[in-house]
Amino acid sequence: MTHLNISDVTLSFGGLKALSNVDMKIEPGLITSIIGPNGAGKTSMLNCISGFYHPTKGDIFYKDKKLTHASPHQISNMGIARAFQNLELFSGLSVLDNLLLARHQNLNYSLFDALFFYGKASRIEAENRAYVEDVIDFMELEPYRKSMVGNLSYGIQKKVEVARAMTLAPDILLLDEPMAGMNIEEKEDIVRFVMDIQKERNITVVLVEHDLGVVMDISDRIYVLDFGELIGAGTPEEIAQDPKVIEAYIGEE
């Protein structure tokens, strides 16, 4: 069963087409990568899936739900979470507080319950805290749980950004260049977590990444964009032998 069905998606800004008639099928439980040169439309596609942009034409379905004009909040509630290329964290708060804040949509109790903090409110807060602690343990962030995010290294902050998305308990995780700006050791660390997220948590991963070595090693399926158009789709082996892809992207390396 297709998890995400992206059909004939076009995204225009005035006379500029960021995406042009793009079709993609994201299968459940796999790591699907979207690659292409700078300006190819990769982040624009993630923006369309996550509701930050609405396609000018075409449709996006998640199972039987139409996402084409849904808001980011609605899409997040459906089970699609996103980690951003540019960190979207509160630098003056601790790692723990950043992750607890990401669980705000699960705090479905009344003002009365909140004022007296008993019963339902107390139970839900405890459940959210337990879930966040589990994510901290899974992402190996325990040494930094009470550290201010702004005082952490860039590599650790990127891990916190991925963990923030994980606290939403997604079925699909969108990762926008999670390894950008990292050294080799930090990249290896993030790659390990991406693979664990897929295998141990059974979360479908959609990855935008420039490091072709990483993409070829961990992807089950790859889509290639160039100037907003889909020029290739297939397994890593098929993509590596596609003449259009080699000319547009791999040949640049």
C-alpha positions as a Markdown table, in Angstrom:
| # | Residue | x | y | z |
|---|---|---|---|---|
| 1 | Met | 0.0 | 0.0 | 0.0 |
| 2 | Thr | 1.3 | 3.4 | -1.0 |
| 3 | His | 1.9 | 5.6 | 2.0 |
| 4 | Leu | 2.1 | 8.9 | 0.1 |
| 5 | Asn | 0.8 | 9.4 | -3.4 |
| 6 | Ile | 2.1 | 12.5 | -5.1 |
| 7 | Ser | 0.4 | 13.0 | -8.4 |
| 8 | Asp | 1.1 | 15.6 | -11.1 |
| 9 | Val | 2.3 | 18.2 | -8.5 |
| 10 | Thr | 3.2 | 21.6 | -9.9 |
| 11 | Leu | 4.4 | 24.5 | -7.7 |
| 12 | Ser | 4.7 | 28.0 | -9.3 |
| 13 | Phe | 5.8 | 31.3 | -7.9 |
| 14 | Gly | 4.7 | 33.8 | -10.4 |
| 15 | Gly | 6.3 | 32.7 | -13.7 |
| 16 | Leu | 8.8 | 30.4 | -12.0 |
| 17 | Lys | 8.0 | 26.7 | -11.6 |
| 18 | Ala | 9.7 | 25.2 | -8.6 |
| 19 | Leu | 8.0 | 21.8 | -9.4 |
| 20 | Ser | 6.6 | 20.7 | -12.7 |
| 21 | Asn | 4.2 | 17.7 | -13.0 |
| 22 | Val | 6.0 | 15.6 | -10.4 |
| 23 | Asp | 4.7 | 12.1 | -9.6 |
| 24 | Met | 6.1 | 10.1 | -6.6 |
| 25 | Lys | 4.9 | 7.1 | -4.6 |
| 26 | Ile | 6.3 | 6.8 | -1.1 |
| 27 | Glu | 6.0 | 3.1 | 0.1 |
| 28 | Pro | 5.6 | 2.3 | 3.8 |
| 29 | Gly | 8.6 | 1.2 | 5.9 |
| 30 | Leu | 11.2 | 2.3 | 3.4 |
| 31 | Ile | 13.9 | 5.0 | 3.1 |
| 32 | Thr | 13.0 | 7.1 | 0.0 |
| 33 | Ser | 15.5 | 9.7 | -1.0 |
| 34 | Ile | 15.0 | 12.8 | -3.1 |
| 35 | Ile | 18.1 | 14.1 | -4.8 |
| 36 | Gly | 19.1 | 16.7 | -7.3 |
| 37 | Pro | 21.3 | 19.7 | -7.9 |
| 38 | Asn | 20.8 | 22.9 | -5.9 |
| 39 | Gly | 17.5 | 24.5 | -6.9 |
| 40 | Ala | 16.1 | 21.3 | -8.2 |
| 41 | Gly | 13.0 | 21.5 | -6.1 |
| 42 | Lys | 13.8 | 19.0 | -3.3 |
| 43 | Thr | 12.9 | 21.2 | -0.4 |
| 44 | Ser | 9.9 | 22.6 | -2.3 |
| 45 | Met | 8.6 | 19.1 | -2.5 |
| 46 | Leu | 9.0 | 18.6 | 1.3 |
| 47 | Asn | 7.2 | 21.9 | 1.8 |
| 48 | Cys | 4.3 | 20.7 | -0.3 |
| 49 | Ile | 4.1 | 17.4 | 1.6 |
| 50 | Ser | 4.3 | 19.1 | 5.0 |
| 51 | Gly | 1.8 | 21.9 | 4.2 |
| 52 | Phe | 4.1 | 24.9 | 4.2 |
| 53 | Tyr | 3.4 | 25.3 | 0.4 |
| 54 | His | 0.2 | 24.3 | -1.4 |
| 55 | Pro | 0.7 | 22.9 | -4.9 |
| 56 | Thr | -0.5 | 25.1 | -7.8 |
| 57 | Lys | -1.7 | 21.9 | -9.5 |
| 58 | Gly | -1.9 | 18.2 | -8.6 |
| 59 | Asp | -2.7 | 16.2 | -5.5 |
| 60 | Ile | -1.0 | 14.7 | -2.5 |
| 61 | Phe | -2.7 | 11.9 | -0.7 |
| 62 | Tyr | -1.6 | 10.2 | 2.6 |
| 63 | Lys | -3.5 | 6.9 | 2.6 |
| 64 | Asp | -7.0 | 8.1 | 2.0 |
| 65 | Lys | -6.5 | 11.7 | 3.2 |
| 66 | Lys | -6.0 | 14.5 | 0.8 |
| 67 | Leu | -3.1 | 16.8 | 2.0 |
| 68 | Thr | -3.0 | 19.2 | -1.0 |
| 69 | His | -4.5 | 22.1 | 1.0 |
| 70 | Ala | -4.0 | 21.0 | 4.5 |
| 71 | Ser | -2.1 | 23.1 | 7.1 |
| 72 | Pro | 1.2 | 22.0 | 8.7 |
| 73 | His | -0.6 | 21.5 | 12.0 |
| 74 | Gln | -3.2 | 19.2 | 10.3 |
| 75 | Ile | -0.6 | 17.2 | 8.5 |
| 76 | Ser | 1.5 | 16.8 | 11.7 |
| 77 | Asn | -1.6 | 15.5 | 13.4 |
| 78 | Met | -2.1 | 12.9 | 10.6 |
| 79 | Gly | 1.3 | 11.4 | 11.4 |
| 80 | Ile | 3.8 | 13.2 | 9.2 |
| 81 | Ala | 6.7 | 15.0 | 11.0 |
| 82 | Arg | 9.5 | 17.0 | 9.6 |
| 83 | Ala | 13.1 | 17.9 | 10.6 |
| 84 | Phe | 14.3 | 21.1 | 9.0 |
| 85 | Gln | 17.6 | 21.9 | 7.2 |
| 86 | Asn | 17.8 | 25.2 | 9.2 |
| 87 | Leu | 17.4 | 24.3 | 12.8 |
| 88 | Glu | 13.9 | 25.2 | 14.2 |
| 89 | Leu | 14.8 | 24.9 | 17.9 |
| 90 | Phe | 14.5 | 27.2 | 20.9 |
| 91 | Ser | 18.2 | 27.9 | 21.7 |
| 92 | Gly | 17.4 | 29.3 | 25.2 |
| 93 | Leu | 15.6 | 26.2 | 26.3 |
| 94 | Ser | 17.0 | 22.8 | 27.3 |
| 95 | Val | 16.9 | 19.7 | 25.1 |
| 96 | Leu | 14.2 | 18.3 | 27.3 |
| 97 | Asp | 12.1 | 21.4 | 27.1 |
| 98 | Asn | 12.4 | 21.6 | 23.4 |
| 99 | Leu | 11.1 | 18.1 | 23.0 |
| 100 | Leu | 8.3 | 18.5 | 25.5 |
| 101 | Leu | 7.2 | 21.6 | 23.6 |
| 102 | Ala | 6.9 | 19.5 | 20.5 |
| 103 | Arg | 4.3 | 17.3 | 22.2 |
| 104 | His | 1.9 | 20.3 | 22.8 |
| 105 | Gln | -0.6 | 18.9 | 20.3 |
| 106 | Asn | -1.0 | 15.8 | 22.6 |
| 107 | Leu | -2.1 | 18.0 | 25.6 |
| 108 | Asn | -5.8 | 17.5 | 25.0 |
| 109 | Tyr | -7.2 | 18.4 | 28.4 |
| 110 | Ser | -9.3 | 21.3 | 29.6 |
| 111 | Leu | -8.3 | 24.5 | 31.2 |
| 112 | Phe | -10.0 | 23.3 | 34.4 |
| 113 | Asp | -7.8 | 20.2 | 34.4 |
| 114 | Ala | -4.7 | 22.3 | 33.7 |
| 115 | Leu | -5.5 | 24.7 | 36.6 |
| 116 | Phe | -5.8 | 22.0 | 39.2 |
| 117 | Phe | -3.5 | 19.5 | 37.5 |
| 118 | Tyr | -5.1 | 16.3 | 38.5 |
| 119 | Gly | -6.7 | 13.4 | 36.8 |
| 120 | Lys | -6.6 | 13.7 | 33.1 |
| 121 | Ala | -4.1 | 16.5 | 32.9 |
| 122 | Ser | -1.6 | 14.7 | 35.3 |
| 123 | Arg | -2.0 | 11.5 | 33.3 |
| 124 | Ile | -1.4 | 13.0 | 29.9 |
| 125 | Glu | 1.6 | 15.1 | 31.1 |
| 126 | Ala | 3.1 | 11.9 | 32.5 |
| 127 | Glu | 2.5 | 10.0 | 29.3 |
| 128 | Asn | 4.1 | 12.8 | 27.2 |
| 129 | Arg | 7.1 | 13.0 | 29.6 |
| 130 | Ala | 7.6 | 9.2 | 29.3 |
| 131 | Tyr | 7.4 | 9.4 | 25.5 |
| 132 | Val | 10.0 | 12.2 | 25.3 |
| 133 | Glu | 12.3 | 10.4 | 27.7 |
| 134 | Asp | 12.1 | 7.4 | 25.4 |
| 135 | Val | 13.1 | 9.5 | 22.4 |
| 136 | Ile | 16.0 | 11.0 | 24.4 |
| 137 | Asp | 17.2 | 7.5 | 25.2 |
| 138 | Phe | 16.7 | 6.3 | 21.6 |
| 139 | Met | 18.6 | 9.3 | 20.1 |
| 140 | Glu | 21.4 | 9.0 | 22.8 |
| 141 | Leu | 20.8 | 12.5 | 24.0 |
| 142 | Glu | 20.8 | 11.7 | 27.8 |
| 143 | Pro | 24.1 | 13.6 | 28.5 |
| 144 | Tyr | 22.5 | 16.7 | 27.0 |
| 145 | Arg | 18.9 | 16.5 | 28.3 |
| 146 | Lys | 19.2 | 19.5 | 30.6 |
| 147 | Ser | 21.7 | 21.5 | 28.4 |
| 148 | Met | 20.7 | 24.7 | 26.7 |
| 149 | Val | 20.4 | 23.9 | 23.0 |
| 150 | Gly | 22.2 | 27.0 | 22.0 |
| 151 | Asn | 25.3 | 25.8 | 23.9 |
| 152 | Leu | 25.5 | 22.5 | 22.1 |
| 153 | Ser | 27.6 | 21.7 | 19.1 |
| 154 | Tyr | 26.1 | 21.9 | 15.6 |
| 155 | Gly | 26.1 | 18.1 | 15.2 |
| 156 | Ile | 24.2 | 17.6 | 18.5 |
| 157 | Gln | 21.7 | 20.3 | 17.6 |
| 158 | Lys | 20.9 | 18.5 | 14.4 |
| 159 | Lys | 20.3 | 15.3 | 16.4 |
| 160 | Val | 17.9 | 17.3 | 18.7 |
| 161 | Glu | 16.1 | 18.6 | 15.6 |
| 162 | Val | 15.6 | 15.0 | 14.4 |
| 163 | Ala | 14.5 | 14.0 | 18.0 |
| 164 | Arg | 12.0 | 16.9 | 18.0 |
| 165 | Ala | 10.3 | 15.5 | 15.0 |
| 166 | Met | 10.4 | 12.0 | 16.5 |
| 167 | Thr | 8.5 | 13.2 | 19.6 |
| 168 | Leu | 5.5 | 13.7 | 17.3 |
| 169 | Ala | 5.3 | 9.9 | 17.0 |
| 170 | Pro | 5.2 | 10.0 | 13.2 |
| 171 | Asp | 4.4 | 7.3 | 10.7 |
| 172 | Ile | 6.4 | 9.3 | 8.1 |
| 173 | Leu | 9.5 | 11.4 | 8.9 |
| 174 | Leu | 10.7 | 14.0 | 6.4 |
| 175 | Leu | 14.4 | 14.8 | 6.8 |
| 176 | Asp | 15.7 | 17.9 | 4.9 |
| 177 | Glu | 19.5 | 17.5 | 4.7 |
| 178 | Pro | 20.0 | 16.2 | 8.2 |
| 179 | Met | 23.8 | 15.8 | 7.5 |
| 180 | Ala | 24.4 | 19.3 | 6.0 |
| 181 | Gly | 27.5 | 21.0 | 7.5 |
| 182 | Met | 28.6 | 17.9 | 9.5 |
| 183 | Asn | 32.0 | 16.3 | 9.7 |
| 184 | Ile | 32.5 | 12.6 | 8.8 |
| 185 | Glu | 32.0 | 11.3 | 12.4 |
| 186 | Glu | 28.8 | 13.3 | 12.8 |
| 187 | Lys | 27.4 | 12.1 | 9.5 |
| 188 | Glu | 28.1 | 8.5 | 10.4 |
| 189 | Asp | 26.2 | 9.1 | 13.7 |
| 190 | Ile | 23.1 | 10.6 | 11.9 |
| 191 | Val | 23.1 | 7.8 | 9.3 |
| 192 | Arg | 23.0 | 5.2 | 12.0 |
| 193 | Phe | 20.0 | 6.9 | 13.6 |
| 194 | Val | 18.2 | 7.3 | 10.3 |
| 195 | Met | 18.6 | 3.5 | 9.7 |
| 196 | Asp | 17.5 | 2.7 | 13.3 |
| 197 | Ile | 14.5 | 5.0 | 12.9 |
| 198 | Gln | 13.4 | 3.0 | 9.9 |
| 199 | Lys | 14.2 | -0.5 | 11.2 |
| 200 | Glu | 13.5 | -0.3 | 14.9 |
| 201 | Arg | 10.6 | 2.2 | 14.9 |
| 202 | Asn | 9.2 | 1.1 | 11.5 |
| 203 | Ile | 8.9 | 4.7 | 10.4 |
| 204 | Thr | 8.8 | 5.6 | 6.7 |
| 205 | Val | 11.7 | 8.0 | 6.0 |
| 206 | Val | 11.7 | 10.6 | 3.2 |
| 207 | Leu | 15.3 | 12.0 | 2.9 |
| 208 | Val | 16.6 | 15.0 | 1.1 |
| 209 | Glu | 20.4 | 14.8 | 1.1 |
| 210 | His | 23.3 | 16.0 | -1.1 |
| 211 | Asp | 25.8 | 13.3 | 0.1 |
| 212 | Leu | 25.4 | 10.7 | -2.7 |
| 213 | Gly | 27.5 | 8.1 | -0.9 |
| 214 | Val | 25.0 | 8.2 | 2.0 |
| 215 | Val | 22.0 | 8.2 | -0.3 |
| 216 | Met | 23.2 | 5.2 | -2.3 |
| 217 | Asp | 24.1 | 3.2 | 0.8 |
| 218 | Ile | 20.9 | 3.6 | 2.8 |
| 219 | Ser | 18.0 | 4.3 | 0.3 |
| 220 | Asp | 15.5 | 1.7 | -0.8 |
| 221 | Arg | 14.2 | 4.0 | -3.6 |
| 222 | Ile | 15.5 | 7.3 | -5.1 |
| 223 | Tyr | 13.7 | 10.1 | -6.9 |
| 224 | Val | 15.8 | 12.6 | -8.9 |
| 225 | Leu | 14.7 | 16.2 | -9.6 |
| 226 | Asp | 16.3 | 18.7 | -11.9 |
| 227 | Phe | 14.9 | 22.2 | -12.4 |
| 228 | Gly | 11.7 | 21.0 | -10.8 |
| 229 | Glu | 11.1 | 18.1 | -13.1 |
| 230 | Leu | 11.4 | 14.4 | -12.2 |
| 231 | Ile | 14.2 | 12.9 | -14.4 |
| 232 | Gly | 14.7 | 9.6 | -12.7 |
| 233 | Ala | 13.2 | 7.1 | -10.2 |
| 234 | Gly | 14.3 | 3.7 | -9.1 |
| 235 | Thr | 16.6 | 1.7 | -6.8 |
| 236 | Pro | 20.1 | 3.0 | -6.1 |
| 237 | Glu | 21.5 | 0.6 | -8.6 |
| 238 | Glu | 19.1 | 1.8 | -11.3 |
| 239 | Ile | 19.7 | 5.5 | -10.5 |
| 240 | Ala | 23.5 | 5.1 | -10.7 |
| 241 | Gln | 23.2 | 3.8 | -14.3 |
| 242 | Asp | 20.6 | 6.3 | -15.5 |
| 243 | Pro | 22.2 | 8.5 | -18.2 |
| 244 | Lys | 19.9 | 11.5 | -17.4 |
| 245 | Val | 20.8 | 11.4 | -13.8 |
| 246 | Ile | 24.5 | 11.0 | -14.5 |
| 247 | Glu | 24.4 | 14.0 | -16.8 |
| 248 | Ala | 22.3 | 16.2 | -14.5 |
| 249 | Tyr | 23.7 | 15.3 | -11.1 |
| 250 | Ile | 26.1 | 12.5 | -10.5 |
| 251 | Gly | 28.3 | 13.7 | -13.3 |
| 252 | Glu | 28.9 | 16.9 | -11.4 |
| 253 | Glu | 30.5 | 15.1 | -8.5 |
